[in-house]
C-alpha cells in the first residue's frame, strides 16, 4: 500500500461509498483522507457538480472552510435555492424534504463561512418563509393553468431565478426534480438556462414535456399556432428534443376530444417539422386495434373512423378494422332491418369503395363478432349477387353460412357464434361433421418427417390452438392473402408494434393509450419516485385482451353438443393433445359435469413422432383410472349416423355421470357369499359394511337368495379395475419408450412420468392384494371370521 502513488489512492477513494473503513487500514491512508483537496474532489467525482455541495454539507465532520473553498473554485454548483434551504434547515425555521440532520452536523464557524461565500456570490438572500426560489417555482407551475391575467409570477421572474441565481433542484430527493420538466413544457424558453445550470433532458423527460405541450386545455392562449411554435422552439434550443411517435399516437387517440392538440400535430406534419410521416403513424395505430378488446368501445370506434377520414389507407388490415368499427357498433341494437340504414350512414363518409362478400366473411370470423344477423341483413340488402343485382339470395346466404361455419372451427374463441349458427340453421350440423372428418383428421402421413426437428417443433394442428399465443394476422381473414398474392401480411407481433423499421423504433413505439390517460397515470406516481420510475413504455397490457371476455371455446362446445365419445370430439381431442392446449384438456378429462373423453395410445404415438412432451393432464387422467384404448376406433360407435342431427341426442352422455366409468363396476354375487342365520359363526363379529352400499331385501332361506343379483361393488373393490387399466398403460407406454431411439422431449417426459406411474401401480397392487385377502375370507357354506394377527410380545423372565 505504501508503494501506491497518491493519484491511484485518489481513484480508489472516489469509488468507495463510505471511505471510513479504508482510511483506517494504515497511517498513510488516514493522513491522505485528511487532505482538503482529496475530500472536496471526492464529493465532486462521486456525486457530480450539481449535488456535490449538498452531499458535502451532509458530512459535517469532514467539511471545513478549506474544503468549501476548493468546492467553489473547482466547479461545484451553488444555487441560491440551496443556500435558502440550508439556512432554513440549520436554524429550524422551516421544514423541507430533508428529514435527516444534514447541515446541522456542520460546525457553526464552518456554516458561517458557507453563508459568507453565498453572500459574496448572490448578495442579499431572501429568507422569509415561502419566498425561497423553490416556492416561487412551484407557484408559477401551479398558476400555469390560469389565464395570464390571474398569474402572480411571470415567466421573467422564473427566468431570472434560473439565469442569475442558478436555480436547479440540487438532489434527486427534491420533489421539484420531478416537477422541473413541467415548466419547460409551459415555457420552452427556459430550457437554455436550465441546461446551463446542469439540467440534462433525457428520454424520460422528453416525452413528458411534449405530453404537457399538447395537453387538452380550455385556456384561450392554448391555440394551435402557440403549441406548434412551442414545439419548434423547444426542438431548436435542444437538438436532442423531438416529438416521438409515442406521444403523436397518444394525441391521435384523443383526436375528437383534443382538437387543438390534434390540429397542432397536423400543422407540424404539413410544415415538415416531424421526423416521421403522420399518415403512416395513423395507419400503424389503426392496425393495433385488430387484436384488442377496446375495439368494442364506442369512443374508440368513433375516434378510429375520424382518423381514417383524415388519413385514408388501402391497407387490408386497416380496412377490416374500420369495417368492424361500424358493424360492432350496431350489434347491441335489435336484429331488425333498421340496422342497415345505420350502417350505411356510418360507411358512406368513409369512402371504402364497394364492400364485397369477402369483407363480410372477415367480419364474421373476427373474435369480437358474436352476432351474425346484422351482417346477413346488410348482405341481403346491399351486396351484389352472382347475377349482378343488389342483395344476395337464399342460396348465396347458405353458402356464406357454410363457409363461415367451416372457418369458425379453426378459431377456438368463436364457439358462441358457431352455437348460434348451429341453433338457427339445421344444415350446419352436416357442414360441421363433413368439415371436421374430411379436413382435420390427423394421420401420420400428414405430419412432418420425424427427422426434421425444426418442422416438428413448429407444427401446429389446425384445431384447438392455444389462446395463450398471438396468432398471425392471416388468421383474421377468410383467405390466406387478401392482397391477391402481391405481398404477405405482417405477423401478429409486427401489427402490435406497428412499423418495425429501425428508424421508427428509435422514434418510439406506439400504443393504444390516449394522451390524457398517460398524463393522469404519470401524475398518480409519487412526486419523489416519478423521475426514477417514469418510462413511456410502462403501459400494462392484458395478454388475453385480444379475446372476448366471455368467449365460448369451440372445442368445449363440440364436446357438450356431440358427446365425449363422438368421432368429432375424438378429433378435437387429438388436436388439443398435439397443440398442448391445457385449458381444453382439463375440460375434456377432468370436467365433473360430463364424462371424460378417452385417451388412446395413438395420442402418445403422435407425440412421439413429433418429439413433443405430453401434457401433464394425460398422465393425471391415467393415474386416476382412465380406460386403455389403442385408438379412437376402439370406443367410437361406427354405427352412429353422424350426418343426421337427430341421432345426436340419443347417444349423448347424461349429465351428472362420474368422471371414469371403469370405476363403477357391477359384479354378480351368489347366495353362498351371504352368512346364514344359523351359522356356526354366530358368535363372531362380522366386519362392518355401510348399509347404504349393500341393501338386501331377500327373505332368508328363500329361492331368490340363490339367484344371481347385481350390487354395487364397494369403493375399495374398484381398485382392481383401476390397477388393470393402469398396468395396460404402463405396459404399452413402456414398449413405446423402448422403441424410441432419439433423446427427444417426449422421451424425457415419458420416462419421468412412467416412473411415477409404476410407483403408483405398485401401491395400488398392494391395496388390491389386501382386498383379495379380505374377500377370500368368505366360504361357500358359512362365514368364517379371522381375527387379525396379534403383535408378538417378548417374555422377560426375571
N, C-alpha and C positions, 0 to 999 in steps of 0.2 A: 504493500500500500504506500510505503514511503517513496517508492520509485516513480509513482504516477505524478505527472505534472498537474498543475492547477487547472489547466483547461479540461483535462479528462475528468478530474474530480467535479468540475463545474457541470459538465454534461450529465454525469451520473446524478448529481444533485438535482438537476432540473426534472429528471424522470421520476422522482420519488414523491408520492402523495404526502407523506409525513417524514421529513428528513431527520427527525429527532433520534430514532434508534441508530441511524447511520452515523450521526455525529458523535455517538458515544463509543465507537469502535476503538478510536485511538486519539491521542492528544492532538495530532496534526489535523484530523478532521474536525475536532472540536474548535480549534483555533480558526480553521478555514470557514466554519459556519458563522463565526462572529464578524466576518468581513462585511461591511455595509454594502459594498458593491455586489457581493455574491447574494446577499439577501434580497436586494432590490431587483436584480435580474432574475432571481428565482421566480418572483411573482410575475414579472413581465413575460418570461418564457413559458411559465406553467399555465397562466390564465389569460394571457393576451393583454394588449394595451387597454382595452375597454374595461376590463374587470380587475386590473392589477391593483389599483388604489383601494377598491372595495375589499378585496381579499387581504391586502396588507393591513388595513385597519382592523380586520377581524383577528389578526395575530399580533395583539398589542405588545406582547413580551419581546418580540424580535424587531419591533419598529422603533426607530429613534429619529432624531432630526436629520441625521445624515442619510438614512435610508429614504426618507421622504424627499430630500433634495435630489438624490440620484434618480428617483422615480419621475420627478417632474422634468428633469433635464434629459431623461432617456426616452421620452415619448409616451409616457403613461397619460391616458385621457382623464382629465379632471373637469367635470361639468359643474355648473352652479347648482344643479339639481342634487348632485351627490353631496355637496357641501351643506345644503339646506337639510337633507335627510340626516346627515351625520350630526349636525347641531341639535336638531330635534331629538334625536335618539340619545345623545350624550347627556343632555340636560333634562330628559324626561318631560319634554314639553308636548310631544305628540307621538303617538304610536303609529308606525307604518308596517310594512310587510315583514320587517326584520324582527323576529321574536327572540333571538339569542342576545348575548351581551354585546357582541360585535365591537363597536367603537368604545364601549365603556371599559374595555381592557387596556386601552391606550393610556399611558401616564398623562396627567394633566399638562405638564410642560410641553410634552410632545404634541398634544392636541392643540395647545395654543399656537405652536409653530405651524401646524396644519392650517388653522384658521388664518394665520398671518399670510401664508402662501396664497390662500384663496382670496383674501382681501386685496393683495397686490395684483392679482390677475383680474378680478371682477369688481373691485371697488365695494360699494355698499350692497349688501346681500339681504334681500327681504327674508325676514324670519317669522312673520306672522303665520298663524295657523290658517291653512287654506290658500296661502299666497305663494307657495312654492311652485316651481316650474311644472312639476308633475300634476298638481291640482289644476293649473291653468290648461294644461294639455288635455286632461280628461273632460274639463268643462267645454272646451272647444269641440271635442269629439261628440259629446252629448248634444250640444246645440247644433250640430251639423245637419240634423233633420228638420230644424226650424227654418222658417223664412229668414232671409238675410237681415230684415229689419228688427228681428227679435233676438239676434245673437249679441251677446255681451262681449265676446272676444273675437277680434278679426284675425284673418289669416296673417296679416302683417305682424301681429304680436307673436304668433307662433313662429313666424319666420325669424324674428329677432332672437327668440329663445334658442332656436337651432343654430343660427348663424353666429351670434355674438356670445351667447352663454353656453354653447356647445352641448345642448340638451340631447341626451340619448339614454335609454334605460341601461343602468350600469350592472345589472345582474339578471341572470336567467330566471330568478325567483321573483323578479319585479313584475307585478300584474300589468304594468304598462307595456312590457315587452310583447305581450300578445295583442295589445290594442294599437301598437305603433303603426302597423301597416294600414290600419283603417284611415288614419289621417292622410296617408299618401293616396288612398283611393278618393278621399274627399277633395284633397288639394294636391294634385301631382306636382306642382311647382316646388313643393317642399322636398322632393326626392334628392336633388343635388346636395342640399345642406345635410340631409341625413346620411348620405353616402360619405360626405367629407368628414363626418363625426365617427365613422367606422361602421355604419349600418350596411349589411350585406343582404341584398334582395335575392333569396334563394327561391327554389321552385315552389316551396310551400307557401311563401308569401305572395308569389306571383299570381297564382290562381285566386288566392284570397282577395287580393287587391282588385283584380278585374271583376270578380263577382260583385264587389261593393260598387264598382263603377256603373254596372248595368242593373243594379238593384231597382226593383219597381218602387216608384215614389210618386206622391201627389204634389210635390213641390213644383212651383211654377218655373224655377230656374233649371229643372231637370229636363231639358229639351233634347231633341235628337242631335242637334249640332253641338251642344255642350258636351254630351257624352262622347261623341266622336272626336272632338277636339282634345278632350282629356286623355283619351286613349292614344292619340297621335303624340301628344306632348310627353306622355309617360314613356312611350317607346323611343322618342327622340333623346330624352335625357339619360336613359339607361339602355344600351344596346341589348342587354340580356332580357329585357322585358318584351313580351309579345303575348297576344291573345291566343290561347291554346284551343285546340279542338274540343277539349273537355268543357271549358266554360261556354264556348259557342254552342255546343249541343245542349247544354242546360238552358241557355237563352231561348233556343228554338223550342224546347219542351214547354215553355210558357208563352209562346208567341201570341196567343189570343189575349192573355191577361196582362202581359207586359209589352204593349205595343210600342212604347217609346224605346225600350231596350232592343226589341227585335228590329225596329226601323233603323236604329243606330248601327246594328250589326249589318244590315243590308247596305247601308250607306258606306260603311267601311269596306264591304266586299266590292261594291261598284267602283270605289276610288282606288282599289288595289292595295289597301293597307293591311290585308290579311295574308298570312303565309300559306293559306290553303284555299281551295275552291269551295265556296259555300254550297253550291248545288250538289257537289259530291258528298259533302258532310251531311246534308239533309237526306240524301239517298241512303247513306250508311246508317243514319239514325232510324229511318223508317224500317230498314231491314231488321233491326234489333227486335222489333215487335212481332216478328213471325213466330217467335217461340217464347212468348211471355204472357202471363195471365192478365197483365194490365191492359192488354188489347181489348178486353171486355168492358172496360170502364168508359162511360160516355164522354168524359172530359178528354181522355186520350184519343178517342175516335174523332172527336171534333177537331182537336189540335192537329192530328196527322192529316186529315183532309185539308185543313187550312195550309199546312206546309206544302202538300202536294200541289195545291192550286198555284202557289208561288213558284215552286220548283218541280215541274212535272218530270217524270222519268219513264223510260221504256223498259226498265229492268223488270223481269217476270216476278221476282220476289216482292218488289215494291208494288206491283200491280195486284198481286194476291192480297197483300196486307191492306191496301186501300179498299179492295172489294169486301174484305172481311169487316172493315170498319162500318160499312153500310149494312151488310146483311146481319151482323151480330147485333146491331142496334135495334132491329125490328123483331128479334127473336122473343123478346118479352111481351110483344103485342099478341093478341089473339090470332089464331090461324084463320084469317079471313082474307078475301081478295083485296081488302082495303090496304094491305101492306104493299101492294105493287105500286100504287101512286107514290107512296112514301119513299120507296126505293128509287124510283125514277127521279124524284126531286133531289135525292142525295147524289145520284150517279151522274146526272146530266151536267152539272157545273164542273165536274172533274175532267170531262172530255177524255175518257179512257178508250174511246173507239168502240167498235162492235164487241159485245160480250158474247163469247162462244160457250158451247156446252162444256168444253174443257175447263173453262173458268168456273163453271158451276160445280163440276166434279171436284175441282181442287178445293172449293169452299166446303163441300160436304165431307171430305176426308180430313179436314183440319181438326186438330184435337178439341178446339173450343166450340165447334158446331155440334150441338146436341139435338137440334130440331131440323127436320128436312122440309117441312111443309112450305115455309116462305120461299125456299129455293125452287121447289117444284112449281109453286104458283107463278113465280117470275118466268120460269121456263115455258110454262103453258101459255103465258101471255105475251112475252117479248122475244123469245129466241126464235130463230128461223129453223124450220124443219127441213127434211130432205127434199121437199118439193119447192122450197124457196119461199114458202108462205110463213107468216108470222105466227108463232105459237107451235109447240110440239104436241103431237097427237099421243094417244094412249100407248101405241106401240113403242114410240120413241121414249116415253117416260118409263116403260117397263125395262127397256134396255139400259137406261140410266140407273135405275134402281139395282139392276143385276150387276152392272159394273161397279157401282159403289159398294154393294154388299161384299163382292169379291175382294175389293181393296181393303175394306174395313177389317177383314180377318187378320191382316198383317199388322194392324195398328192396335196394340193391346188396350189402349186407353179409350177406344171407341165402342165399348160394349153397350153403353146407353143408347147410342144412335142405332146400332145394329139390332138391339132388342126392340126398339120402336118400329123399325122396318120389318122385323120378323113378325111382330104382332099385327101390323097393319096390312101386310101382303102375304097371302098364303103361298105364293110361288117362291118366297125367299128360302124356305126350308130345303127344297130341292137344289136351289142355287148354292147354298152353303155346303151341302153334302157333296155335291159334284165338284165344287172348287177345292175342297179340302182333300178329297180322295184322289182327284186327278193331278193336283199341282203340288201338294205339300207332304206327300208321303216320303219318308226318309229311308233311302236304301244305301247299301254300302257302295254301289256303283256311282251314286250321286255325290259322295263325299270326296274331298281331295285326297290325293295319294298320301298314304301314311308317312312316306319318306320325305315329303315336302313339309318341313316343320313350319315355315312361315305361313303357308296356305292353311294348314290345320289350325294354327294359332289365330288367324284372322277369320276363320269360317264362322258364320252366324246363321243359324236356322231362320227361316222366313217368318215363323210364328213365335209368339211368346218371347219377344225381345225384352230384355231387362229395361225398365223405365228409369233405372238409375244412371243411364248413359245418354248423352245427347246424340240424337240421330243426325243423319245427313239432311241437307236441305231438300234433296230429291225425294225424301220420304213424305214431304208435304205436297207432292204433286202426283197426279194420276199417271202421267207419262214420265219417263226417266229424265228426259231433257226437254224442257219447254222452249229452249232456244233453237229447236229443229236441227240439232247436231252441230251448231256453229261453235259453241264453247260449252264447257262443263260448268255446272253450278258450283258455287262455293260450298265448302263443307260447313257443318254446324258451328265449329269454332271460329271460322272466318266471319260468318254472319254475326256472331255475338260480339266480335271485336271491331266490326266494320272493315274498312280497308286495311290490309295487312302490310302495306309498304313500309319501309324503314322510316321514310320521312314523316309519314302520318303518325307512326308510333312515337317518334321523337316530339311531335307536336301535341301529344297527349291522347289517350284513349277516350272514347265517348261512352256515355252511359244513358240510362233512362230516367234519371232524376231531374227535376226541374230546378231552376236557379234558386228560387225562394226556399225550396226544401233543403238544398245544400247549405244555404246561409243559416237557416234556423238550426240545422243539425250542428253546424260549426259553433253557433252561439250557445248550444247546450253543454259544450265542453267547459270544464272549469278553466278559469282565466289563466291559472298558473301552468296548467298542463297543455294548454292549447297549442303552444308553439312546438312542444315536443311530440305531440301525438297527431297533429293535423296532417292529413295527406288526402289529396283529391281522389285517391283510388280506394278509400276505405268503405265504399258503399257495399253493403252486405246484400247478397242475392240468395234467394232460396233456390236450391238446386232442383227443386221439383216445381218451380213456378211456370214451366212450360207445359204443365199438365193441368187439367181442371181439378179443382179442389175435391169434387165429389164424383170422380170418374168411376166407371164400372169396367173391370177387366174383361176382355173378350174371352179369355181362357176360363175365367170363373163362370161366366155366363154359359159357355158351352157345356161345362160340367153340370151346372144346375138345370139346364134345359134338356140335355140329351142323356144324362146319367153317367155314372163313373165307369161303366163297362161298355160304353158305346165306342165304336171304332173311331169317331171323331175325337172323343175325349182321349183315346189312346194316342192318336197322332199329336194332339196338343201336349200330352204328357211327354212324348219323346222330344218335341221341340223345347219344352221347358228344361228337360234334363241336359240337352246339348248346350243350351244357352245359359245354364247355371242360374236360372231365374228363381231365387229363393222365395219370393212372395207367392208365386204360383205353386211351387212345390209344397210349401207349407199348407196352402189351401187344399191342394189335391190329396195330400197324405195325412193331414192332421186336423182337418175341419171336423168338429164334433157333430155338426148338424147333418152331415151326409157321410156315406160310406167312402172309404179311401179308393183312389184309383190304383189298380195293381201295378206293382213294379215287376219288371221282367229282366231276365239275364241279358236280353238283347240291348237293353239300355246301357249296361256296362260294357258290352262288346263294342257299341258305337263309340263310347267314351274312350275305350282302349285304342280304337282306330285313330282317333284324333289326338290321343295323348293328353287328355284333359282330366283333371281331378274330379271325382264325383262329389256332388253336393252332400253336405252333412245330413240333410233330411232323409236321403235314401237309406243310409246306414241306421239312422234312428228308427225309421219305419221297420227295417228288417229286424232290428233288436226288439221292437215292440210286438213282433209276431206277424209280419207281412207274409202272405202266401207266396210260394215259389211258382213262377211261371217261366218257361223258356222264352216265349214271345207273346205278342198280343193275340195271336190266333188261338192260344190255349184258353182264353177266357171270353173273347168276343164272340157273341152269338151270331153265327153266319146266316141263320135263318131269318133274322130281322130284315124287314124291307125298309132300308134307310131312305129310300126315295119317297116314302109315304110319310106324311106328317102325323097321321092318326096313330101310328104304332108307337110313337114316342112316349106317350103317357102310359102305355101298357107295361113297359119294361123299365120305367123309372124307379129308382131305388127309393123306398119310402123314407120320409124324414124321421129322424129320431133313432135310426139304426146305429148300432155300435160301430166303433172305428174299424175293428178287424173281425170279419165274420168267422175266421177259424178259431177264435177264442171260445165262441159259443158252440159247444159240442153236445150232441144228443146221442145217448147210447141206449142200448137195450139192457134190461135188467130183469132177471128171473126171480121167482119167489124164493128160490133157495138162498138167496142172499139176505133174506129177512130173518129175523130171530123169532122162532115160535114162542108162544106164550108159556108152554110147559117145558121149556128147555132146561137142561141141567145147569145152565149158567145163569139162572135167575138171580142168584145172589151176587153175581159180579156187576160191577158198574160199567155201563155202556158209554163209549165216548160221546160227547155232546155234539149234536148237529143242529143247525138252525132249522126251526120248524117252518120258516118261510121258504127254505130252499127245497126241502123234501116233504111234500104233503102227500099223504096216502089216505084214500077213502075206502080201502079194501076191507072187507069183512074177514076176520081171521078164519082160517081153515076153509075158505070158500074157493070155488073153481077159478074165480077171477085172479086169485093170487098166483096161480101157476102160469097165467098168460104173461107174455112179454109186454112191459109197459115202458113208455118213454118218460124220462125225467130229466130235468136239467142237471148236468154234471156240476158238482161243486167247483168253486173257483180254483181250488188247488189242483183239481184234475186237469184243468185246461193247460197246465204246463207241459203235459205230454205232447199235445199237438203243437204247441209253440216250439218245443225243442226239435220236433220232427222237421218243421219247415226251416228252422234255423240251421239244422245240420245240412239240409239240402243246399241252402245258400252258401254255407261255408265250403261245402264240397265243390260246387261249381265255380264259385269265385276263386277257390284255391287252384283249380285247374286253369282258370283264366290267368291267374298270377304266374303259374309255371310256364304258360305259353308266351308270356311277354318276354321279349328279348332286350328291347331298348329301355334305358333307365329314364322313363318319362314321368311327368307329374302324376299321371294316372297310376303308375306302378307304385310310386311312393305313397300316394294317398290310400291305395288299396291295401298295401302291406300294413300300414298303421291301423286301419280300421278292421282288417281281418284279425289282427292280433287281439283287438278288443272284443270282437265277436266270438272268437274261440274261448276267451276267458269267460265271457258271459254265458256261453253254451255249457261250459263245464259246471258253472254254478247252477244252472237250470237242470242239468242232468242229475246232479246230486239231489236236488229237490224232487225230481221225478222218481228217483230210486227210493227216496224216503216215502213218497206217496204209494209206490208199488208195495212196499213192505206193509204200509198201513192197511191197504185194501186187500192184501193177501191173507189177513187175519180171519177173513170170513171163511167158514167151512160150508160144505154142501148141506149138512143136516142141522147144524147148530152153530150158534155164535160163540166163539171162544175168545175170551179176553186174555191178553198177555200183558202183564204189568211191566212197566219199564224197569230195566236193569238197575239195581241199586248200586250206589258207589261202594267200592271196596274200602273197608276200614282196616287199618293196621291194629293188630292186637299187641299191646305192650304189656309184657309180664314183668312185674317188679319183684 
